[in-house]
Amino acid sequence: MSIAEPKELKKAEVLLQESQVCKHVYYVESGYLKAIHNNDGKEVSLSFTFPVSFTTNLRILRTGVPSGYNIQACKPAIVWKLEKDKLFGLYAQSLEISTFGRDLLELLLIAQEEHTNIFKLTTPAERYQYVLKHNPELLQKVSLTDLASYLAISRETLSRIRKKYTSSIL
């Protein structure tokens, strides 16, 4: 943790700006973050990171090209910034830290692959049911607008799905 630097974020404060090069891995201590892409003036929610989780833009971290999306705080947050070069230096010094880094990378990649597959292989209602079963925290903390954007559906469609799913449970 000696290489980690705490950063307090205000609601809507941007941690990683679109077109910026990502040089950090972030650990969320409190609050939560969302990754968003601006698609011709319309905000598209790509992912959410809650406390006790890590986030970064993996492709940009490794390639050094500018990011295609923002990472911002959805409410006041405390994150710990782990600078890439210092982290990689620790990997060279410690097998345990290197293993931790590899395991973390694998978890982030698995989550991205799972997310991609869900959107390619399921209907909007099935995506909602998946979130309900596997990520209920999203339903509790994320606004309906952000959730609809994340599920790649309109807010109206999300409302219909929620109503139908809720009435079928009762």
Secondary structure, 3 states (H helix, E strand, C coil): CCCEEEEEECCCCEEECCCCCCCEEEEEEECCEEEEEEECCEEEEEEEECCCEEECCHHHHHHCCCCCCEEEECCCEEEEEEEHHHHHHHHHHCHHHHHHHHHHHHHHHHHHHHHHHHHHHCCHHHHHHHHHHHCHHHHHHCCHHHHHHHCCCCHHHHHHHHHHHHHHHC
